[in-house]
Amino acid sequence: MKKIFFLSVFISTITIQTINAQTNCQLKSGVACYGSGETVFSKVDAPQSFYRGTRGLTINVTYTGITPASQAAFEYSKQIWESILNGTVPIKINVYFLALGSGGLLGITFPNGRKNFTGALVNDVWYPTSLANQLAGTELNAGESDFDMYLNSSVNWYFGTDGNCPAGKYDFASVALHEMCHGFGLVGLSKIDTAGLGSFGLLTLDDFAPAFTSFPWPELDTLPGIFDHYLMTSNGALLSQGAFQNPSDTLATIFTSNQIYWSGIYGFQFNNNLEPKIYAPSTFALGSSMVHLDEATYPNGNANELMTPFATAHSSNHNPGPIAIAILKDIGWNVDPNYNDVNELLIADSKFQIYPNPVMDEFRVSGFEFQVVNTISISDLTGRILLEKTISASENKIDISQFNSGIYFAEFKSESGISTLKIVKN
């Protein structure tokens, strides 16, 4: 499936800019790309949670230039997200349906954001305000929208919500669903500059000329986004947490390695105990690389395909997919437990739990049945055992302060069997 190109970056206090176009893209002035016009049919239906009719989040939309058909399709996509995410602070979106040219551009989105607010789960990272407000329990951006979304009225859209997108048309509901996911936090602050240095938090407005922003461009202070915070190499090194100089040619090499993965606990669990792969091709494409799921790993028709970087005409996907939902859960979103792809994994049997996770220096172990003798062994991604000891209900604190930041596995052995859990060491 050749897919829509989504350009996603943080902007202004902060905003995230997402620019979409069609296939075989080459950036032109940092904003537009063009497609081959390929048509491939696929269809993924909306999640079961949507059809149950319950809504845990309120999304208020102000429309400009919208038509009745396009508004109905957007409302449908909005309600899918309202059925998946829970939140107490309403989300505010400005949606503009305007003629943006016939060159393949599908849309541009500018979500707002904040850092170091009361309630932030991680300091010194940028959060989209849609999430920051939920974590803070209050509106941090009064008088400002959480999204400014521009959708191209010149595109040959299909506005139906049945998923039966005709050949030659692009499914409007799928694009809206994808765009909103970026605004909720599946987006980052990585780039490679003209000197070949990779970085987090050094984006400037010039990187996206002639794109515009609705807020003043912020001083990003070389800080990553919350999405960047969870990115890692194939050997478990976390990219934005001090293991690599920022900026550096080392980061540029990593960004184009095709070996970037998601380290979050839920992403791991909801991907059959494998780290989800992130799109990081050998040629860095600003707004596509490092901010999507991997194209080849989650192809056309795959349950996780919506949040890959490209899409074709004649296809539809009305479900964000378990990995995208897990990523949002990892960064702090409260996910409705009735969401079909999540609920099955939330109730999966686990004899033990560890907390806190991610871990700074030490963690504790809890379980519904501590036997007389239990052992824990911790290994790295290569399988090398780094620590092994006996634990009990009274002595269950594990010190891993000497471990480097990265991903580890804790194996628990008791009379009832063996359980393995993933640990993220900050």
LUMGUMI-136294 format. One record per atom (N, C-alpha, C): residue in three letters; x, z, y. Coordinates in steps of 0.05 Angstrom, whole numbers, plus 5000, padded with zeros to 4 digits. Layout:
// LUMGUMI-136294
ALAXZY
...
END
This chain:
// LUMGUMI-136294
MET501750004976
MET500050005000
MET501750005025
LYS501649795041
LYS502949805067
LYS501149965085
LYS502150155100
LYS500450335113
LYS500850345143
ILE499050475157
ILE499150515186
ILE501650675192
PHE502950595214
PHE505350745222
PHE504550955242
PHE505351205237
PHE504651425254
PHE507051545267
LEU507251535293
LEU509451645308
LEU508751915318
SER510152125310
SER509352395316
SER511652555327
VAL511452655350
VAL513452825362
VAL512153035380
PHE513553255384
PHE512553465402
PHE513053385431
ILE511153455448
ILE511353395477
ILE510253635492
SER511153695515
SER510153875535
SER509354145524
THR509554335535
THR509354615529
THR508354685502
ILE508154555487
ILE509254295477
ILE506954115470
THR507453855471
THR505453665460
THR506753505438
ILE505153395421
ILE506153225399
ILE505052945404
GLN506752755403
GLN505852475408
GLN505852325381
THR503552205374
THR503352055350
THR502451775356
ILE504051575350
ILE503351305356
ILE503051155330
ASN500851015326
ASN500350875301
ASN500250575304
ALA501350435285
ALA500950155284
ALA501050065255
GLN501149805251
GLN500849705224
GLN503549695209
THR503949475193
THR505949485173
THR508649355181
ASN510749395164
ASN513349275169
ASN514249325198
CYS514249585205
CYS514549645234
CYS517449645243
GLN517849555267
GLN520349595282
GLN519649705309
LEU520849925316
LEU520150045342
LEU520849865365
LYS519049865384
LYS519549715409
LYS519049905432
SER521249965446
SER521150165468
SER520150435458
GLY520450495432
GLY519850755422
GLY516950805417
VAL515150615421
VAL512350675419
VAL510750495400
ALA511150245400
ALA509450065385
ALA510949935361
CYS509449875341
CYS510549715319
CYS508349525308
TYR509149335292
TYR507449115285
TYR507349085255
GLY505248945245
GLY504848935217
GLY504648655205
SER504648655179
SER504548395165
SER501648315159
GLY499748495163
GLY496948435158
GLY496248435129
GLU497848555111
GLU497248575083
GLU494648735078
THR493248655058
THR490748795050
THR490848885021
VAL490449145017
VAL490449254990
VAL488149454988
PHE486549434968
PHE484249614966
PHE485049874952
SER484150094963
SER484150354949
SER482150534963
LYS481250734948
LYS479150914959
LYS479551194948
VAL479651384966
VAL479751674959
VAL477551804974
ASP475751944959
ASP473352064971
ASP474052324986
ALA472152415002
ALA472352665016
ALA472452894996
PRO473653125004
PRO473853354986
PRO471053474981
GLN470853614958
GLN468253734951
GLN467353944972
SER469354074985
SER468654275005
SER466954155028
PHE467453905034
PHE465853775055
PHE462953745047
TYR462453685022
TYR459653645013
TYR458153905010
ARG459654135008
ARG458354395005
ARG456954465032
GLY457854355053
GLY456554395079
GLY457554635095
THR459454795084
THR460455025099
THR462654935118
ARG462755065141
ARG464754995162
ARG466055245172
GLY468755265170
GLY470155505178
GLY471655475204
LEU471555245216
LEU472955185241
LEU471155025259
THR471355075285
THR469754925305
THR471654735320
ILE471154485319
ILE472654285334
ILE470854155355
ASN471454195380
ASN469854075401
ASN471253835412
VAL469753615414
VAL470953355422
VAL469653255447
THR471253175467
THR470353035490
THR471052745488
TYR469052565488
TYR469452285483
TYR469452125509
THR471251925511
THR471251745533
THR471351455522
GLY469551295531
GLY469551015522
GLY468650975493
ILE467651175481
ILE466951155452
ILE464450995448
THR464150865426
THR461750725418
THR460250905398
PRO457650865395
PRO456151025375
PRO457351015347
ALA458250775338
ALA459250755311
ALA461950895308
SER463750865328
SER466350995326
SER466051295329
GLN464251385345
GLN463751675348
GLN462751795322
ALA460951655309
ALA459851755283
ALA462051785262
ALA463851585262
ALA466151605243
ALA468051825249
PHE468551865275
PHE470352085283
PHE469052355276
GLU466452385282
GLU465152635276
GLU465252695246
TYR465052495230
TYR465252525201
TYR468052635193
SER470152525204
SER472852615198
SER473252895209
LYS472252955233
LYS472353215244
LYS471153425226
GLN468853365215
GLN467453545197
GLN468853595171
ILE470353395162
ILE472053435138
ILE474053655144
TRP475453645167
TRP477353855174
TRP475954115178
GLU473654115190
GLU472154375194
GLU471454505167
SER471254345146
SER470554455120
SER473054555105
ILE475454495115
ILE477854565101
ILE479254805114
LEU479454805141
LEU480955005155
LEU479055215166
ASN480055465167
ASN478655685180
ASN480055765205
GLY478555835226
GLY479755925251
GLY477656045269
THR478456235286
THR476556365304
THR476556255332
VAL478656095339
VAL478855975365
VAL478155675363
PRO476155585377
PRO475355295375
PRO477655115383
ILE477854885369
ILE479754675375
ILE478554485396
LYS480154405415
LYS479154225437
LYS480653955435
ILE479153745432
ILE480453475430
ILE479153295451
ASN480853145465
ASN479952925482
ASN480452665466
VAL478352505461
VAL478652255447
VAL477952025466
TYR479851845469
TYR479451615486
TYR479451365469
PHE477351205470
PHE477150965455
PHE477550735474
LEU479950625475
LEU480750435496
LEU482150195484
ALA482049965498
ALA483549735489
ALA486449765495
LEU488049795474
LEU490949845476
LEU492549595468
GLY491249365467
GLY492649125460
GLY492149035431
SER492848785425
SER492348675398
SER494848655382
GLY496948795390
GLY499548775376
GLY499848945351
GLY497749085343
GLY497949255319
GLY497849545323
LEU497949635349
LEU497849925355
LEU495050025348
LEU494850245333
LEU492350365326
LEU491550595343
GLY493450765350
GLY492750995366
GLY495051155375
ILE494651335394
ILE496651515405
ILE495351795407
THR496751995398
THR495652275400
THR497652455413
PHE496752625431
PHE498352825445
PHE497253105440
PRO498053245419
PRO497253525417
PRO499053715433
ASN497953925442
ASN499254135458
ASN500654335440
GLY502254525451
GLY503554725434
GLY504754945449
ARG505655155434
ARG506955395446
ARG509055505427
LYS510855675437
LYS512855805421
LYS512956105429
ASN513956275411
ASN514556555417
ASN512156705429
PHE509756655418
PHE507356795427
PHE506757025409
THR505157215418
THR504357435401
THR502757335377
GLY503757405354
GLY502357305330
GLY503857085316
ALA505956975329
ALA507556765316
ALA508856865290
LEU508756725269
LEU509956805244
LEU512956765244
VAL513856575259
VAL516756515262
VAL517356485291
ASN519456615300
ASN520256595328
ASN522056355333
ASP522156275358
ASP523956055366
ASP523455795352
VAL520855745346
VAL519955475337
VAL517455405353
TRP516955155355
TRP514555055369
TRP512255035349
TYR509855135358
TYR507455115343
TYR505454935358
PRO503854775344
PRO501654635358
PRO499654855367
THR498454815391
THR496655025401
THR494155055383
SER493454855369
SER491154885350
SER491655105331
LEU494155135321
LEU494855355303
LEU495755605319
ALA497255575340
ALA498155805355
ALA495855975365
ASN493655845373
ASN491355995382
ASN490156165360
GLN490156055335
GLN488956205313
GLN490756445306
LEU493356405307
LEU495156625300
LEU495156845322
ALA494856755347
ALA494756945369
ALA492057085371
GLY489956955360
GLY487257055362
GLY485957025389
THR487156845405
THR486156795432
THR487056515441
GLU485856415462
GLU486556155472
GLU489056175490
LEU491256055482
LEU493756065497
LEU493955845517
ASN492255645515
ASN492455405533
ASN489855365547
ALA488855565560
ALA486355545575
ALA486555315595
GLY484355155596
GLY484254925614
GLY485754685604
GLU486954695580
GLU488354475569
GLU487054405542
SER487254155534
SER486354075508
SER488454145487
ASP487654155462
ASP489554175439
ASP490453895430
PHE488753695434
PHE489553415427
PHE488553235450
ASP490153045458
ASP489252815472
ASP489752575453
MET487652455444
MET487952245424
MET486851975435
TYR488551775434
TYR487851505443
TYR487651325419
LEU485351205415
LEU484851015392
LEU484250745403
ASN485450545390
ASN485450265401
ASN482850125394
SER481250075414
SER478649935409
SER479049645403
SER481549535406
SER482049255400
SER482449205370
VAL482849415355
VAL483349385326
VAL480849305311
ASN481149155290
ASN478849075273
ASN478149305254
TRP476549495265
TRP475949745251
TRP473549715232
TYR473549885212
TYR471149935196
TYR470150215203
PHE467750245213
PHE466750505222
PHE464950645201
GLY464650515178
GLY463050645158
GLY464450895147
THR462851075135
THR464051325124
THR463751335094
ASP463051115081
ASP462751105052
ASP465351035038
GLY467450975053
GLY470050915041
GLY470350625031
ASN468250465034
ASN468350195024
ASN469250005047
CYS471750035055
CYS472849885077
CYS473249585069
PRO472049395083
PRO472349115076
PRO475249015080
ALA475848795066
ALA478448665070
ALA478748585099
GLY481248625109
GLY481848545136
GLY481148745157
LYS479948965150
LYS479249185169
LYS480749435163
TYR481049605183
TYR482349865180
TYR480250085181
ASP480550275164
ASP478550495161
ASP478950695183
PHE477050705202
PHE477350875226
PHE477351175218
ALA475651255199
ALA475551535191
ALA478151625179
SER479551455164
SER482151525152
SER484251575174
VAL484351395194
VAL486251425215
VAL485751685231
ALA483251735237
ALA482551985251
ALA483352235236
LEU482852225209
LEU483552455192
LEU486652505192
HIS488152285190
HIS491052295190
HIS492052405217
GLU491052295239
GLU491852385266
GLU491452685270
MET489052775262
MET488553065266
MET490353235249
CYS491253145226
CYS493153305210
CYS495753335224
HIS496753125237
HIS499153155254
HIS498753365276
GLY496453355288
GLY495853545309
GLY495753835300
PHE494853865275
PHE494754135264
PHE497454245255
GLY499454065255
GLY502154175250
GLY503954015231
LEU503053805219
LEU504753645202
LEU506253445220
VAL508253555235
VAL509653395255
VAL512253555262
GLY514353405271
GLY516853545276
GLY518253445301
LEU520753545304
LEU522253495329
LEU525053375323
SER525253225302
SER527853105294
SER528252835308
LYS530752765312
LYS531352495322
LYS534352435317
ILE535052185318
ILE537852095318
ILE538251945343
ASP540252025359
ASP540651905386
ASP542451655384
THR542851525406
THR544451285407
THR547351325399
ALA548351575400
ALA551051635392
ALA551151695362
GLY548851685348
GLY548851725320
GLY548652015312
LEU547952195330
LEU547752475325
LEU544852555318
GLY544452695296
GLY541852795289
GLY541353065302
SER538853115309
SER538253365323
SER535353455319
PHE534953705325
PHE532253815329
PHE531953905358
GLY529653855370
GLY529153965396
GLY530753845419
LEU531553595417
LEU532853455439
LEU531353205447
LEU528853185440
LEU527252955448
LEU526752955478
THR526852725490
THR526152695518
THR524052485522
LEU522852475545
LEU520752285550
LEU521851995548
ASP524351955555
ASP525551695554
ASP525551585525
ASP525551765505
ASP525551685477
ASP523051525470
PHE520951555486
PHE518351445480
PHE517251255501
ALA518951175520
ALA518050985540
ALA517150735527
PRO514850615536
PRO513350685560
PRO511050875554
ALA511151035533
ALA509051225527
ALA508851435550
PHE506551545553
PHE506151745574
PHE505152005562
THR505352215577
THR504352475568
THR502352585588
SER500552755579
SER498652875597
SER499653145607
PHE501953235598
PHE503153475608
PHE506053425616
PRO507253595633
PRO510053565639
PRO511653585613
TRP513853435611
TRP515553445587
TRP516953725587
PRO516953855564
PRO518154125564
PRO521154125559
GLU522454345565
GLU525154385557
GLU525054495528
LEU525754335509
LEU525454405481
LEU527654605471
ASP529754625486
ASP531854835480
ASP533054805453
THR533254565443
THR534354515416
THR532954675394
LEU530454735398
LEU528854885379
LEU527254695361
PRO526854765336
PRO525354595318
PRO522354645321
GLY520754485308
GLY517954535305
GLY517554705280
ILE515254825276
ILE514654985253
ILE514854815228
PHE514154565229
PHE514454385206
PHE517354345199
ASP519154305219
ASP521954285214
ASP523154525200
HIS522054765207
HIS523055015197
HIS523055025166
TYR521354865153
TYR521154875124
TYR522454635110
LEU523754465125
LEU525054235112
LEU527754315100
MET528354195077
MET530854265064
MET532154025050
THR534654045043
THR536053835028
THR535453874999
SER536353684983
SER535853694954
SER537253934940
ASN539254044953
ASN540654274942
ASN539654544954
GLY537454524969
GLY536154774979
GLY537054875006
ALA538754725020
ALA539654815046
ALA537454755067
LEU536654955082
LEU534554925102
LEU535754795127
LEU534454585137
LEU535754415157
LEU535954535184
SER533954685193
SER533854775221
SER534555075224
GLN535555195203
GLN535955485205
GLN538855575205
GLY540555405217
GLY543355485222
GLY545355385202
ALA544555255181
ALA546455155161
ALA548054915172
PHE546854775191
PHE548154535202
PHE548254545232
GLN550354435243
GLN550654425272
GLN548454245284
ASN547354325306
ASN545154175320
ASN545954125349
PRO546453875357
PRO546353625342
PRO548953585326
SER548853395307
SER551253325292
SER550853075277
ASP553152945270
ASP552952705253
ASP552152785225
THR552653035217
THR551753135191
THR548753135189
LEU547353225210
LEU544453215209
LEU543452925208
ALA544852745222
ALA543952465221
ALA544252355193
THR546352425179
THR546752335151
THR544552455133
ILE543852705138
ILE541752825122
ILE539052705127
PHE538452645153
PHE535852525161
PHE535452255148
THR537552125140
THR537351855128
THR538151845099
SER538052075086
SER538952105059
SER536952045037
ASN534352015045
ASN532251985026
ASN532052225007
GLN533052455016
GLN533152694999
GLN532352935015
ILE529952925029
ILE528953145044
ILE526453245030
TYR526153515028
TYR523953635014
TYR522753865030
TRP520253935022
TRP518854155035
TRP519454405019
SER520154625033
SER521054865019
SER518855075017
GLY516555035030
GLY514455235031
GLY513355305004
ILE512555555001
ILE511555664975
ILE509055504965
TYR507155474983
TYR504655334975
TYR505055044969
GLY506854914984
GLY507454634978
GLY508654604950
PHE510354794943
PHE511554794916
PHE509354844895
GLN507655034899
GLN505555094879
GLN503554874876
PHE502754764899
PHE500654554898
PHE501654284890
ASN504354264885
ASN505554014876
ASN506654054848
ASN505254214832
ASN506054254804
ASN508854374801
ASN509454564819
ASN512054704819
ASN514454514823
LEU513954324841
LEU516054144850
LEU515954144881
GLU518354134893
GLU518354114922
GLU517353834931
PRO515353824948
PRO514353564958
PRO516553414973
LYS516653154968
LYS518652994981
LYS517752885008
ILE519452895028
ILE518952805055
ILE520152535060
TYR518852365075
TYR519752095081
TYR522252105098
ALA524552015088
ALA527052015102
ALA528751775094
PRO527851535101
PRO529251295092
PRO531951255104
SER533551065094
SER536251025103
SER536450935131
THR534450815142
THR534350745171
THR532350935184
PHE533251095203
PHE531551285216
PHE529551145235
ALA527051215232
ALA524951105250
ALA523551335263
LEU524051365289
LEU522951585304
LEU519951585302
GLY518851815294
GLY515951845291
GLY514951775264
SER516551665247
SER515851605219
SER517551775200
SER520251755204
SER522051915188
SER521652215193
MET521752375172
MET521852665174
MET519252795183
VAL517052645185
VAL514552755193
VAL512252665175
HIS512852555152
HIS510852465133
HIS511652535104
LEU509852525086
LEU510452525058
LEU511752265050
ASP513352265029
ASP514852035021
ASP513051805011
GLU513651565022
GLU511951335016
GLU511951254986
ALA514351254974
ALA514551164946
ALA513551374927
THR513851624933
THR513051844915
THR510051864914
TYR508651814936
TYR505751844938
TYR504551574946
PRO504351384927
PRO503551114934
PRO500551084938
ASN499750844942
ASN496950764946
ASN495150884924
GLY493051024932
GLY491151144913
GLY491951414904
ASN494451504909
ASN495251774901
ASN493651984918
ALA493152214906
ALA491652424920
ALA492952524946
ASN495552474948
ASN497052574972
ASN497852344991
GLU496652114987
GLU497551875002
GLU496851875031
LEU494752015040
LEU493951995068
LEU496152055087
MET497852255082
MET499852335101
MET502652205095
THR502551965082
THR504951805082
THR504951625106
PRO507251485113
PRO507451365139
PRO506051095143
PHE505150965122
PHE504050695125
PHE501350675110
ALA499650495121
ALA496950445109
ALA496150155112
THR494450065094
THR493649785095
THR490749765103
ALA490049515111
ALA487249445113
ALA486049455086
HIS483349485085
HIS481749475061
HIS481949735045
SER483349935055
SER483650185040
SER482450415056
SER481750635042
SER480650865055
SER481651115041
ASN482051335056
ASN482751585044
ASN481551805062
HIS479551945051
HIS478052145066
HIS478752435056
ASN481052465045
ASN481952735035
ASN484852775042
PRO485552975058
PRO488353015065
PRO490153045041
GLY489153145019
GLY490753184995
GLY491953454992
PRO492453544968
PRO493353824964
PRO496053894977
ILE497953694978
ILE500453764990
ILE500153805020
ALA498753625034
ALA498353655063
ALA496953925069
ILE494953995053
ILE493554245057
ILE495454475052
ALA497154455032
ALA499054665026
ALA501054705048
ILE501954475060
ILE503854495083
ILE502554645106
LEU500054575112
LEU498654715134
LEU498455015127
LYS497955075102
LYS497755365094
LYS500455495097
ASP502655355089
ASP505355475092
ASP505955535121
ILE505155365140
ILE505855415168
ILE504055625181
GLY501955705168
GLY500355925179
GLY497355885179
TRP496355645172
TRP493455595173
TRP492055755151
ASN489655845157
ASN487955965137
ASN486255745125
VAL486555695099
VAL485155485085
VAL482755595071
ASP480455455074
ASP478055535060
ASP478555545030
PRO478055775017
PRO478655794988
PRO476855614972
ASN474755504983
ASN472955324969
ASN473855034970
TYR476054974985
TYR477154704984
TYR477954644956
ASN476954424945
ASN477254384916
ASN480054364906
ASP481854234922
ASP484554194912
ASP486254454914
VAL485354644931
VAL486854884935
VAL485855104916
ASN483255124913
ASN482055344899
ASN483155364870
GLU483455144857
GLU484455154829
GLU487155284827
LEU488855244847
LEU491455354847
LEU491555644856
LEU489755704874
LEU489655984884
LEU488856184862
ILE487356094843
ILE486456274822
ILE488156254797
ALA490356104798
ALA492156074775
ALA493356344768
ASP493656384742
ASP494656644732
ASP497556684740
SER498256914749
SER501056994755
SER501357284749
LYS503157354731
LYS503457634724
LYS504757804745
PHE506357674762
PHE507857814782
PHE507657674809
GLN508057824831
GLN508257714857
GLN510657834871
ILE511757684891
ILE513957794907
ILE513157794936
TYR514057984951
TYR513358004979
TYR515558154994
PRO516258085019
PRO515257845033
PRO516557595021
ASN515457365027
ASN516557115018
ASN515656895038
PRO517456795054
PRO520356795054
PRO521557075058
VAL524057105048
VAL525457355047
VAL527757355067
MET528057575082
MET530457595099
MET532757725084
ASP532357975075
ASP534458115061
ASP533658215033
GLU531158325032
GLU530258435006
GLU527358385002
PHE526458394977
PHE523658364971
PHE522858564950
ARG520258604946
ARG519258774926
ARG517558614906
VAL517258724882
VAL515758594861
VAL513258754855
SER510958624853
SER508558754845
SER507358604822
GLY505758734806
GLY504558604783
GLY502358784771
PHE500458644758
PHE498258804748
PHE498958954723
GLU501258894709
GLU502059034686
GLU505159064686
PHE506159284696
PHE508959334693
PHE509459464665
GLN510959334648
GLN511559454622
GLN513859654625
VAL514559784603
VAL516659984603
VAL519259854611
VAL519859614601
VAL522259474607
VAL521559194619
ASN522559144642
ASN522258874655
ASN524958794665
THR525558534664
THR528058444676
THR527358214695
ILE528958194715
ILE528757974734
ILE531457834736
SER531457574735
SER533957424740
SER533357214762
ILE535257184780
ILE534956994802
ILE537056784799
SER536056534801
SER537956304798
SER537556114821
ASP539555944826
ASP539355744847
ASP538255494836
LEU538155284852
LEU536855034844
LEU538454894821
THR540954964817
THR542454844795
THR542054994769
GLY540655214770
GLY540155384746
GLY542255604742
ARG544155624761
ARG546155834759
ARG544956104765
ILE545156304747
ILE544056564751
ILE545956724770
LEU544756824791
LEU546256964812
LEU545857264811
LEU543657354799
LEU543057634798
LEU541257694774
GLU541757914760
GLU539957994738
GLU539958294736
LYS537558404735
LYS537358694734
LYS534658784721
THR534559034714
THR532059154704
THR530459264727
ILE527859224726
ILE526059334747
ILE523759484734
SER522459654749
SER520159804740
SER518259834763
ALA515959964758
ALA514060014779
ALA515160184801
SER516960364794
SER518060544814
SER520660434827
GLU522060254813
GLU524460134824
GLU524259834823
ASN523059724844
ASN522359444843
ASN523359304869
LYS525259414883
LYS526259294907
LYS528859134900
ILE528858884909
ILE531058704902
ILE532458624928
ASP535058674929
ASP536658604953
ASP538058334948
ILE537458134965
ILE538757874964
ILE540057804991
SER540758015006
SER541957965032
SER544557805031
GLN545957815008
GLN548457675005
GLN548057374999
PHE545557294993
PHE544957014986
PHE544956845012
ASN545856595009
ASN545556405031
ASN542656325034
SER541956225058
SER539256125062
SER538755895043
GLY536355885032
GLY535655665013
GLY533455734994
ILE533255584973
ILE531155614953
ILE532355734927
TYR530955934916
TYR531756064891
TYR529356104873
PHE529856164848
PHE527756214829
PHE528156484816
ALA525956634816
ALA525956904803
ALA524456884777
GLU525756954755
GLU524556954729
GLU524057244720
PHE521657314714
PHE520857584705
PHE520357574675
LYS521557764660
LYS521157784632
LYS520058054626
SER517858064610
SER516658314602
SER515458274574
GLU514258484564
GLU512958464537
GLU510658264538
SER509458224562
SER507258034563
SER508057744566
GLY510657684570
GLY511557414573
GLY513457374595
ILE513757124604
ILE515657044625
ILE514156914647
SER514756984672
SER513656854696
SER515856774714
THR515556544727
THR517656444745
THR516356394772
LEU517556504793
LEU516556464820
LEU518856364838
LYS518056214858
LYS520056104877
LYS520456294900
ILE522956314910
ILE523656484933
ILE524856304954
VAL524056354979
VAL525356225002
VAL526956445016
LYS529556405018
LYS531356605031
LYS531956495059
ASN531156645080
ASN531756565108
ASN534456665116
END
